[in-house]
Amino acid sequence: MKLKAKHILVTYEYEARDLLRKLEEGKSFEELARDFSLCGSASKGGDLGEFSKGMMVPAFEKALLTLRPGEISGVVKTQFGFHLIQRL
């Protein structure tokens, strides 16, 4: 099973909640990822490209699989920090 997603990775939960609020206000996921994400994918608007099931850490993958294409997750905690995930 191939999956595609974008994400924004930050250090603190309050940062992720603030970014989620900005998304709800209509800000662009890609722009917020470029400006705030700590991941190397930030320069691509958070785009992680295509990957197979089992390649991401369990909490990330579990959240991703609950989303429909285009949907954005709530705050997801992993050992890397706090994520907002958009399924593509």
Backbone atoms as SQL, in Angstrom:
CREATE TABLE atoms (id INTEGER PRIMARY KEY, chain TEXT, resi INTEGER, resn TEXT, atom TEXT, x REAL, y REAL, z REAL);
INSERT INTO atoms VALUES
  (1, 'A', 1, 'MET', 'N', 0.842, -1.183, 0.000),
  (2, 'A', 1, 'MET', 'CA', 0.000, 0.000, 0.000),
  (3, 'A', 1, 'MET', 'C', 0.886, 1.245, 0.000),
  (4, 'A', 2, 'LYS', 'N', 0.699, 2.103, -0.982),
  (5, 'A', 2, 'LYS', 'CA', 1.460, 3.348, -1.078),
  (6, 'A', 2, 'LYS', 'C', 0.661, 4.476, -0.440),
  (7, 'A', 3, 'LEU', 'N', 1.359, 5.314, 0.316),
  (8, 'A', 3, 'LEU', 'CA', 0.744, 6.449, 0.991),
  (9, 'A', 3, 'LEU', 'C', 1.466, 7.720, 0.575),
  (10, 'A', 4, 'LYS', 'N', 0.752, 8.846, 0.643),
  (11, 'A', 4, 'LYS', 'CA', 1.355, 10.154, 0.380),
  (12, 'A', 4, 'LYS', 'C', 0.858, 11.105, 1.451),
  (13, 'A', 5, 'ALA', 'N', 1.772, 11.956, 1.929),
  (14, 'A', 5, 'ALA', 'CA', 1.392, 12.891, 2.983),
  (15, 'A', 5, 'ALA', 'C', 2.314, 14.101, 2.995),
  (16, 'A', 6, 'LYS', 'N', 1.798, 15.154, 3.627),
  (17, 'A', 6, 'LYS', 'CA', 2.591, 16.328, 3.991),
  (18, 'A', 6, 'LYS', 'C', 2.533, 16.405, 5.500),
  (19, 'A', 7, 'HIS', 'N', 3.541, 17.027, 6.097),
  (20, 'A', 7, 'HIS', 'CA', 3.458, 17.230, 7.539),
  (21, 'A', 7, 'HIS', 'C', 4.218, 18.472, 7.953),
  (22, 'A', 8, 'ILE', 'N', 3.906, 18.933, 9.139),
  (23, 'A', 8, 'ILE', 'CA', 4.627, 20.015, 9.793),
  (24, 'A', 8, 'ILE', 'C', 5.112, 19.436, 11.118),
  (25, 'A', 9, 'LEU', 'N', 6.397, 19.548, 11.374),
  (26, 'A', 9, 'LEU', 'CA', 6.999, 19.026, 12.598),
  (27, 'A', 9, 'LEU', 'C', 7.523, 20.182, 13.440),
  (28, 'A', 10, 'VAL', 'N', 7.093, 20.233, 14.699),
  (29, 'A', 10, 'VAL', 'CA', 7.566, 21.251, 15.642),
  (30, 'A', 10, 'VAL', 'C', 7.971, 20.576, 16.952),
  (31, 'A', 11, 'THR', 'N', 8.639, 21.315, 17.794),
  (32, 'A', 11, 'THR', 'CA', 9.163, 20.772, 19.050),
  (33, 'A', 11, 'THR', 'C', 8.104, 20.662, 20.143),
  (34, 'A', 12, 'TYR', 'N', 7.231, 21.667, 20.216),
  (35, 'A', 12, 'TYR', 'CA', 6.298, 21.747, 21.339),
  (36, 'A', 12, 'TYR', 'C', 4.843, 21.633, 20.899),
  (37, 'A', 13, 'GLU', 'N', 4.029, 21.048, 21.759),
  (38, 'A', 13, 'GLU', 'CA', 2.611, 20.875, 21.460),
  (39, 'A', 13, 'GLU', 'C', 1.912, 22.208, 21.239),
  (40, 'A', 14, 'TYR', 'N', 2.252, 23.227, 22.039),
  (41, 'A', 14, 'TYR', 'CA', 1.584, 24.521, 21.878),
  (42, 'A', 14, 'TYR', 'C', 1.851, 25.116, 20.497),
  (43, 'A', 15, 'GLU', 'N', 3.041, 24.838, 19.918),
  (44, 'A', 15, 'GLU', 'CA', 3.331, 25.317, 18.562),
  (45, 'A', 15, 'GLU', 'C', 2.412, 24.638, 17.549),
  (46, 'A', 16, 'ALA', 'N', 2.249, 23.332, 17.702),
  (47, 'A', 16, 'ALA', 'CA', 1.381, 22.583, 16.787),
  (48, 'A', 16, 'ALA', 'C', -0.059, 23.069, 16.904),
  (49, 'A', 17, 'ARG', 'N', -0.530, 23.318, 18.119),
  (50, 'A', 17, 'ARG', 'CA', -1.901, 23.810, 18.311),
  (51, 'A', 17, 'ARG', 'C', -2.080, 25.194, 17.682),
  (52, 'A', 18, 'ASP', 'N', -1.073, 26.044, 17.804),
  (53, 'A', 18, 'ASP', 'CA', -1.122, 27.373, 17.196),
  (54, 'A', 18, 'ASP', 'C', -1.185, 27.263, 15.670),
  (55, 'A', 19, 'LEU', 'N', -0.381, 26.356, 15.107),
  (56, 'A', 19, 'LEU', 'CA', -0.400, 26.162, 13.649),
  (57, 'A', 19, 'LEU', 'C', -1.731, 25.574, 13.186),
  (58, 'A', 20, 'LEU', 'N', -2.304, 24.687, 13.975),
  (59, 'A', 20, 'LEU', 'CA', -3.608, 24.118, 13.640),
  (60, 'A', 20, 'LEU', 'C', -4.661, 25.224, 13.591),
  (61, 'A', 21, 'ARG', 'N', -4.583, 26.153, 14.524),
  (62, 'A', 21, 'ARG', 'CA', -5.516, 27.280, 14.531),
  (63, 'A', 21, 'ARG', 'C', -5.327, 28.141, 13.275),
  (64, 'A', 22, 'LYS', 'N', -4.079, 28.354, 12.872),
  (65, 'A', 22, 'LYS', 'CA', -3.801, 29.128, 11.660),
  (66, 'A', 22, 'LYS', 'C', -4.367, 28.423, 10.426),
  (67, 'A', 23, 'LEU', 'N', -4.265, 27.097, 10.395),
  (68, 'A', 23, 'LEU', 'CA', -4.846, 26.333, 9.281),
  (69, 'A', 23, 'LEU', 'C', -6.356, 26.503, 9.254),
  (70, 'A', 24, 'GLU', 'N', -6.982, 26.446, 10.424),
  (71, 'A', 24, 'GLU', 'CA', -8.435, 26.608, 10.511),
  (72, 'A', 24, 'GLU', 'C', -8.870, 28.008, 10.081),
  (73, 'A', 25, 'GLU', 'N', -7.968, 28.981, 10.223),
  (74, 'A', 25, 'GLU', 'CA', -8.244, 30.362, 9.794),
  (75, 'A', 25, 'GLU', 'C', -7.998, 30.551, 8.306),
  (76, 'A', 26, 'GLY', 'N', -7.523, 29.489, 7.627),
  (77, 'A', 26, 'GLY', 'CA', -7.358, 29.559, 6.181),
  (78, 'A', 26, 'GLY', 'C', -5.929, 29.700, 5.677),
  (79, 'A', 27, 'LYS', 'N', -4.959, 29.656, 6.567),
  (80, 'A', 27, 'LYS', 'CA', -3.564, 29.728, 6.120),
  (81, 'A', 27, 'LYS', 'C', -3.206, 28.473, 5.322),
  (82, 'A', 28, 'SER', 'N', -2.241, 28.604, 4.432),
  (83, 'A', 28, 'SER', 'CA', -1.804, 27.508, 3.571),
  (84, 'A', 28, 'SER', 'C', -0.916, 26.522, 4.341),
  (85, 'A', 29, 'PHE', 'N', -1.236, 25.224, 4.232),
  (86, 'A', 29, 'PHE', 'CA', -0.430, 24.173, 4.867),
  (87, 'A', 29, 'PHE', 'C', 1.016, 24.280, 4.395),
  (88, 'A', 30, 'GLU', 'N', 1.207, 24.446, 3.090),
  (89, 'A', 30, 'GLU', 'CA', 2.542, 24.481, 2.506),
  (90, 'A', 30, 'GLU', 'C', 3.350, 25.662, 3.045),
  (91, 'A', 31, 'GLU', 'N', 2.705, 26.818, 3.130),
  (92, 'A', 31, 'GLU', 'CA', 3.387, 28.013, 3.625),
  (93, 'A', 31, 'GLU', 'C', 3.793, 27.839, 5.098),
  (94, 'A', 32, 'LEU', 'N', 2.886, 27.308, 5.911),
  (95, 'A', 32, 'LEU', 'CA', 3.196, 27.080, 7.319),
  (96, 'A', 32, 'LEU', 'C', 4.315, 26.050, 7.481),
  (97, 'A', 33, 'ALA', 'N', 4.294, 25.015, 6.642),
  (98, 'A', 33, 'ALA', 'CA', 5.364, 24.008, 6.692),
  (99, 'A', 33, 'ALA', 'C', 6.711, 24.646, 6.359),
  (100, 'A', 34, 'ARG', 'N', 6.745, 25.459, 5.302),
  (101, 'A', 34, 'ARG', 'CA', 8.005, 26.123, 4.920),
  (102, 'A', 34, 'ARG', 'C', 8.518, 27.033, 6.034),
  (103, 'A', 35, 'ASP', 'N', 7.602, 27.731, 6.697),
  (104, 'A', 35, 'ASP', 'CA', 7.989, 28.719, 7.706),
  (105, 'A', 35, 'ASP', 'C', 8.307, 28.122, 9.076),
  (106, 'A', 36, 'PHE', 'N', 7.679, 26.993, 9.439),
  (107, 'A', 36, 'PHE', 'CA', 7.779, 26.518, 10.821),
  (108, 'A', 36, 'PHE', 'C', 8.280, 25.092, 11.011),
  (109, 'A', 37, 'SER', 'N', 8.183, 24.233, 9.995),
  (110, 'A', 37, 'SER', 'CA', 8.536, 22.831, 10.189),
  (111, 'A', 37, 'SER', 'C', 10.032, 22.640, 10.360),
  (112, 'A', 38, 'LEU', 'N', 10.389, 21.726, 11.265),
  (113, 'A', 38, 'LEU', 'CA', 11.791, 21.391, 11.528),
  (114, 'A', 38, 'LEU', 'C', 12.299, 20.278, 10.621),
  (115, 'A', 39, 'CYS', 'N', 11.414, 19.675, 9.845),
  (116, 'A', 39, 'CYS', 'CA', 11.767, 18.562, 8.970),
  (117, 'A', 39, 'CYS', 'C', 12.412, 19.073, 7.680),
  (118, 'A', 40, 'GLY', 'N', 13.267, 18.264, 7.105),
  (119, 'A', 40, 'GLY', 'CA', 13.878, 18.599, 5.831),
  (120, 'A', 40, 'GLY', 'C', 12.862, 18.783, 4.714),
  (121, 'A', 41, 'SER', 'N', 11.664, 18.245, 4.896),
  (122, 'A', 41, 'SER', 'CA', 10.609, 18.387, 3.887),
  (123, 'A', 41, 'SER', 'C', 10.008, 19.786, 3.887),
  (124, 'A', 42, 'ALA', 'N', 10.392, 20.640, 4.821),
  (125, 'A', 42, 'ALA', 'CA', 9.824, 21.992, 4.918),
  (126, 'A', 42, 'ALA', 'C', 9.974, 22.758, 3.604),
  (127, 'A', 43, 'SER', 'N', 11.122, 22.616, 2.953),
  (128, 'A', 43, 'SER', 'CA', 11.369, 23.345, 1.704),
  (129, 'A', 43, 'SER', 'C', 10.422, 22.908, 0.584),
  (130, 'A', 44, 'LYS', 'N', 9.803, 21.745, 0.741),
  (131, 'A', 44, 'LYS', 'CA', 8.836, 21.236, -0.243),
  (132, 'A', 44, 'LYS', 'C', 7.410, 21.390, 0.286),
  (133, 'A', 45, 'GLY', 'N', 7.202, 22.327, 1.189),
  (134, 'A', 45, 'GLY', 'CA', 5.866, 22.539, 1.751),
  (135, 'A', 45, 'GLY', 'C', 5.427, 21.394, 2.639),
  (136, 'A', 46, 'GLY', 'N', 6.383, 20.650, 3.175),
  (137, 'A', 46, 'GLY', 'CA', 6.073, 19.525, 4.059),
  (138, 'A', 46, 'GLY', 'C', 5.824, 18.216, 3.340),
  (139, 'A', 47, 'ASP', 'N', 5.942, 18.208, 2.016),
  (140, 'A', 47, 'ASP', 'CA', 5.630, 17.008, 1.222),
  (141, 'A', 47, 'ASP', 'C', 6.647, 15.898, 1.474),
  (142, 'A', 48, 'LEU', 'N', 6.159, 14.775, 1.965),
  (143, 'A', 48, 'LEU', 'CA', 7.009, 13.606, 2.234),
  (144, 'A', 48, 'LEU', 'C', 7.089, 12.664, 1.039),
  (145, 'A', 49, 'GLY', 'N', 6.338, 12.973, -0.019),
  (146, 'A', 49, 'GLY', 'CA', 6.336, 12.111, -1.192),
  (147, 'A', 49, 'GLY', 'C', 5.558, 10.835, -0.936),
  (148, 'A', 50, 'GLU', 'N', 5.865, 9.818, -1.727),
  (149, 'A', 50, 'GLU', 'CA', 5.166, 8.527, -1.616),
  (150, 'A', 50, 'GLU', 'C', 6.008, 7.559, -0.798),
  (151, 'A', 51, 'PHE', 'N', 5.363, 6.806, 0.058),
  (152, 'A', 51, 'PHE', 'CA', 6.068, 5.834, 0.893),
  (153, 'A', 51, 'PHE', 'C', 5.154, 4.647, 1.155),
  (154, 'A', 52, 'SER', 'N', 5.748, 3.560, 1.547),
  (155, 'A', 52, 'SER', 'CA', 4.989, 2.332, 1.806),
  (156, 'A', 52, 'SER', 'C', 4.527, 2.276, 3.258),
  (157, 'A', 53, 'LYS', 'N', 3.454, 1.537, 3.475),
  (158, 'A', 53, 'LYS', 'CA', 2.979, 1.288, 4.830),
  (159, 'A', 53, 'LYS', 'C', 4.111, 0.631, 5.611),
  (160, 'A', 54, 'GLY', 'N', 4.301, 1.060, 6.855),
  (161, 'A', 54, 'GLY', 'CA', 5.348, 0.515, 7.692),
  (162, 'A', 54, 'GLY', 'C', 6.641, 1.313, 7.675),
  (163, 'A', 55, 'MET', 'N', 6.734, 2.335, 6.819),
  (164, 'A', 55, 'MET', 'CA', 7.962, 3.126, 6.736),
  (165, 'A', 55, 'MET', 'C', 8.012, 4.263, 7.752),
  (166, 'A', 56, 'MET', 'N', 6.859, 4.698, 8.229),
  (167, 'A', 56, 'MET', 'CA', 6.802, 5.796, 9.202),
  (168, 'A', 56, 'MET', 'C', 6.634, 5.221, 10.607),
  (169, 'A', 57, 'VAL', 'N', 6.962, 6.029, 11.607),
  (170, 'A', 57, 'VAL', 'CA', 6.797, 5.567, 12.987),
  (171, 'A', 57, 'VAL', 'C', 5.317, 5.268, 13.238),
  (172, 'A', 58, 'PRO', 'N', 5.011, 4.322, 14.122),
  (173, 'A', 58, 'PRO', 'CA', 3.631, 3.861, 14.309),
  (174, 'A', 58, 'PRO', 'C', 2.604, 4.958, 14.604),
  (175, 'A', 59, 'ALA', 'N', 2.906, 5.900, 15.480),
  (176, 'A', 59, 'ALA', 'CA', 1.918, 6.939, 15.814),
  (177, 'A', 59, 'ALA', 'C', 1.590, 7.801, 14.595),
  (178, 'A', 60, 'PHE', 'N', 2.598, 8.109, 13.787),
  (179, 'A', 60, 'PHE', 'CA', 2.399, 8.900, 12.571),
  (180, 'A', 60, 'PHE', 'C', 1.516, 8.136, 11.587),
  (181, 'A', 61, 'GLU', 'N', 1.884, 6.876, 11.339),
  (182, 'A', 61, 'GLU', 'CA', 1.137, 6.061, 10.383),
  (183, 'A', 61, 'GLU', 'C', -0.306, 5.827, 10.834),
  (184, 'A', 62, 'LYS', 'N', -0.493, 5.571, 12.104),
  (185, 'A', 62, 'LYS', 'CA', -1.839, 5.339, 12.630),
  (186, 'A', 62, 'LYS', 'C', -2.719, 6.562, 12.398),
  (187, 'A', 63, 'ALA', 'N', -2.187, 7.746, 12.685),
  (188, 'A', 63, 'ALA', 'CA', -2.949, 8.986, 12.461),
  (189, 'A', 63, 'ALA', 'C', -3.227, 9.186, 10.974),
  (190, 'A', 64, 'LEU', 'N', -2.228, 8.949, 10.149),
  (191, 'A', 64, 'LEU', 'CA', -2.382, 9.125, 8.705),
  (192, 'A', 64, 'LEU', 'C', -3.483, 8.230, 8.147),
  (193, 'A', 65, 'LEU', 'N', -3.520, 6.999, 8.595),
  (194, 'A', 65, 'LEU', 'CA', -4.489, 6.048, 8.058),
  (195, 'A', 65, 'LEU', 'C', -5.929, 6.352, 8.473),
  (196, 'A', 66, 'THR', 'N', -6.122, 7.216, 9.468),
  (197, 'A', 66, 'THR', 'CA', -7.489, 7.607, 9.852),
  (198, 'A', 66, 'THR', 'C', -8.009, 8.756, 8.998),
  (199, 'A', 67, 'LEU', 'N', -7.126, 9.368, 8.201),
  (200, 'A', 67, 'LEU', 'CA', -7.501, 10.540, 7.404),
  (201, 'A', 67, 'LEU', 'C', -7.940, 10.159, 6.002),
  (202, 'A', 68, 'ARG', 'N', -8.878, 10.937, 5.475),
  (203, 'A', 68, 'ARG', 'CA', -9.225, 10.833, 4.059),
  (204, 'A', 68, 'ARG', 'C', -8.313, 11.779, 3.291),
  (205, 'A', 69, 'PRO', 'N', -8.101, 11.550, 1.997),
  (206, 'A', 69, 'PRO', 'CA', -7.256, 12.459, 1.207),
  (207, 'A', 69, 'PRO', 'C', -7.722, 13.918, 1.364),
  (208, 'A', 70, 'GLY', 'N', -6.748, 14.794, 1.631),
  (209, 'A', 70, 'GLY', 'CA', -7.028, 16.207, 1.829),
  (210, 'A', 70, 'GLY', 'C', -7.244, 16.604, 3.280),
  (211, 'A', 71, 'GLU', 'N', -7.584, 15.640, 4.118),
  (212, 'A', 71, 'GLU', 'CA', -7.848, 15.914, 5.531),
  (213, 'A', 71, 'GLU', 'C', -6.554, 16.164, 6.303),
  (214, 'A', 72, 'ILE', 'N', -6.663, 17.003, 7.345),
  (215, 'A', 72, 'ILE', 'CA', -5.527, 17.329, 8.204),
  (216, 'A', 72, 'ILE', 'C', -5.800, 16.786, 9.600),
  (217, 'A', 73, 'SER', 'N', -4.792, 16.177, 10.172),
  (218, 'A', 73, 'SER', 'CA', -4.914, 15.583, 11.507),
  (219, 'A', 73, 'SER', 'C', -4.947, 16.654, 12.584),
  (220, 'A', 74, 'GLY', 'N', -5.262, 16.211, 13.783),
  (221, 'A', 74, 'GLY', 'CA', -5.001, 17.013, 14.961),
  (222, 'A', 74, 'GLY', 'C', -3.525, 16.860, 15.290),
  (223, 'A', 75, 'VAL', 'N', -3.123, 17.268, 16.463),
  (224, 'A', 75, 'VAL', 'CA', -1.728, 17.167, 16.883),
  (225, 'A', 75, 'VAL', 'C', -1.378, 15.700, 17.147),
  (226, 'A', 76, 'VAL', 'N', -0.271, 15.244, 16.541),
  (227, 'A', 76, 'VAL', 'CA', 0.197, 13.867, 16.686),
  (228, 'A', 76, 'VAL', 'C', 1.602, 13.899, 17.296),
  (229, 'A', 77, 'LYS', 'N', 1.764, 13.209, 18.418),
  (230, 'A', 77, 'LYS', 'CA', 3.067, 13.176, 19.105),
  (231, 'A', 77, 'LYS', 'C', 3.839, 11.917, 18.705),
  (232, 'A', 78, 'THR', 'N', 5.113, 12.113, 18.336),
  (233, 'A', 78, 'THR', 'CA', 6.025, 10.999, 18.103),
  (234, 'A', 78, 'THR', 'C', 7.328, 11.311, 18.842),
  (235, 'A', 79, 'GLN', 'N', 8.291, 10.417, 18.734),
  (236, 'A', 79, 'GLN', 'CA', 9.576, 10.662, 19.375),
  (237, 'A', 79, 'GLN', 'C', 10.331, 11.821, 18.732),
  (238, 'A', 80, 'PHE', 'N', 9.885, 12.297, 17.561),
  (239, 'A', 80, 'PHE', 'CA', 10.535, 13.397, 16.864),
  (240, 'A', 80, 'PHE', 'C', 9.980, 14.761, 17.255),
  (241, 'A', 81, 'GLY', 'N', 8.781, 14.776, 17.835),
  (242, 'A', 81, 'GLY', 'CA', 8.133, 16.027, 18.202),
  (243, 'A', 81, 'GLY', 'C', 6.638, 15.927, 17.955),
  (244, 'A', 82, 'PHE', 'N', 6.066, 17.054, 17.565),
  (245, 'A', 82, 'PHE', 'CA', 4.623, 17.132, 17.347),
  (246, 'A', 82, 'PHE', 'C', 4.353, 17.444, 15.879),
  (247, 'A', 83, 'HIS', 'N', 3.453, 16.683, 15.297),
  (248, 'A', 83, 'HIS', 'CA', 3.157, 16.784, 13.865),
  (249, 'A', 83, 'HIS', 'C', 1.725, 17.225, 13.607),
  (250, 'A', 84, 'LEU', 'N', 1.554, 17.909, 12.488),
  (251, 'A', 84, 'LEU', 'CA', 0.262, 18.059, 11.834),
  (252, 'A', 84, 'LEU', 'C', 0.440, 17.347, 10.506),
  (253, 'A', 85, 'ILE', 'N', -0.477, 16.473, 10.167),
  (254, 'A', 85, 'ILE', 'CA', -0.330, 15.612, 8.988),
  (255, 'A', 85, 'ILE', 'C', -1.488, 15.847, 8.039),
  (256, 'A', 86, 'GLN', 'N', -1.175, 15.975, 6.768),
  (257, 'A', 86, 'GLN', 'CA', -2.212, 16.056, 5.739),
  (258, 'A', 86, 'GLN', 'C', -2.030, 14.879, 4.798),
  (259, 'A', 87, 'ARG', 'N', -3.087, 14.082, 4.676),
  (260, 'A', 87, 'ARG', 'CA', -3.032, 12.955, 3.738),
  (261, 'A', 87, 'ARG', 'C', -3.270, 13.467, 2.327),
  (262, 'A', 88, 'LEU', 'N', -2.498, 12.960, 1.406),
  (263, 'A', 88, 'LEU', 'CA', -2.637, 13.354, -0.003),
  (264, 'A', 88, 'LEU', 'C', -3.228, 12.224, -0.811);
